[in-house]
């Protein structure tokens, strides 16, 4: 199920259906008023003319510095979040919602796990693999395999590992370059 389809299912007024969707697919919620306003503001700034005039190479550098640690694009990057290569990147609304409100639509595959180990360590990451004896947690620094017998507590959070406010570190031209790069159908130098 894509995020688009999950949103369509979530729009039905049937509580059982919504509950099953959350349990099986993941979280789907509407963005808050302030986030919707922010998405509208950026949509107005990111006109086709400004996107066409963007510096795609600079956008790629920005992507590598902030997004590439967690996301793969054109075969490069981290594997904590979804691979963006085949995603709906050409849809500006899709990009902005996922960047500005990363917790609005969170597939079960990318929900944050919070593991409390019996030795007191608290680990966060995305569950990559699990069997009867171990679980593999994917973190920013790589994967860690944990013996289930050493886990004191395990919580799956209804939120994304992707932090909010990522665009706050950039000026308007940098955001335009980043979005243009993300929307570009092929890799750039």
N, C-alpha and C positions, 0 to 999 in steps of 0.2 A: 504494500500500500504506500502510495506517495503521500507527502504532506498535504497536497491538494485534496486527495481523496479522503484523508483523515479529517480535514477541515469540513468537507462536505458531510461526512457521517456525523461529525460533532455538531453540525447545525440542526440535526433532527432533535425534536423536543422529547424524545423517549429516553428516560433515565437509564434503563437497562442497557440500551445500545451505547450510550455515552460511557457507562461504567465498563462495559466489555471492551470498548475502544481503548480506554485508558489502560486497562489491565493488559491487553494483548499488544497494542501498537505503541502507546505512550501518551504523553500529555498533549492536549490541545486546548488552548484557552485564548480568549480575545485579548488583544493588547489593551493596556490602560489608556486613558484619555491623553495623558502626557506623551506616551510613546506614539500613539496615533498622530498626534500633532507634530512630533519630531519627524516621523516618516513623511508626513505631508510637506513639511518645510524642506526636507532634503529632496523630495520628489520635484518640488518647484525649482530648486537650484540645479538639479542634474538634468538639464535640458539636452535634447539630442545634439544641439550645436556645441554645447560645452563638453559633452562626452566625446564628440568627434574631434575636438581640438586638444584633448588631454594628452599628456605625456605617458604613453603606455609603458615605456621602460622604467620610468620613475614609479609608476603604479606597480610594476612587477617587484621592484625593490621594496616598496612599502608592504606588499603582500608577503614577501619572504620574511620581513622583519616582524610582522604581527600575526599573520594568518597561517603562514607556512609551517609554523611549529606544530600545528594541530591538524591542518587540512592538506590533502594531496590535491594538486592541480597540475595537469600535464605530466603526471608521473613523479613529481617532486613534492616533498613535504612530509609532515607527520601524519600519523594514523589514529589520532584520538577522536577527531570529528569526521564527518562524512567526506568522501572524495567529492570535490566540487567540479571535477572535469565534466561529468555528465549531468550535473544538476541544472536547474532552470535558471541559470545565471543571466540569460538575456532578458528576464523579466525584472525590471527595476523594483517593483513592489515586493517581489519575492526576496531579492537581495537585501533591501532595506529592512524588511521585517525580521529576517534572520540575523542581521548584524545589529540592529538597534533594539530588538526584543528577542534575544536568543532563547528565552525560556517559553515563548508562546507556543511553539510546536516542537516537541522533543520526542523523537522516536525512542522506543524502549531500548534500542541498540546503543543509544547515546546518553542514557540517563546516568547521572553521577552515582557511583557506588562509594559508600563510606564504610571502611573496614576498620574495626578496632581489633587489634591483635592482642593476644594474651600477654605479650610483653609490654603493653602500653602504647605501642605505636598506633597512630591513626593514619590510615592511608586513603587517598581518594583517587579515583580513576574511573575508567569505563571497563566494564566486564568484557574481556576479549574471548575467554574460553572457560569452560567449567566441566569437570567430570566428578566422579564419586569421591575422589581423594584431594584434588587441588582445584584452585581457580586462578586464572591469569588476569591480572589487572593491568590495563594499559594506562600508563601515566605519561606526563610530558617528557620524562627522562628515559622512557622505554617501558618494557613490560616486566612485571614482577610476578613470579609464580609463588603462591602461598598454599601451604598445607591447610586444608579446611579444619583439621583438628586443632590448629593454633589460632583460629579465629574466635574471639570472644563475642563479637557482635558484628552484624552486617546489616546495613541499611541501604536501600535503593532510594535515592532522592528523586522527586518529580521535576528536577531542574537539569538544565544543560551544564556541562563543564565550561562552556563558552561564557566568559565574563561580559557583563554589560558595560557600555561606555567606551568601547574600543575606539570609536571615531573621535573622542574628545582629545586624543593626543595629537590630532592632525588639524592643519588649517584647511580652509575650504578647497583650495586648489589640490592639495594632497588627497583629499577625499574624492574629488572628481577623478584624479589620476587612478586611484585605487579601484573605484567602481568601473571606470572605463576598461581597466585591465581585466577585472573580473568578468566583464561582459564580452570581452574580445574572444572570438571563436577559435583563435589559434595562439600558440605561444609566441611571445615577442622577445627580442634581444634584450 
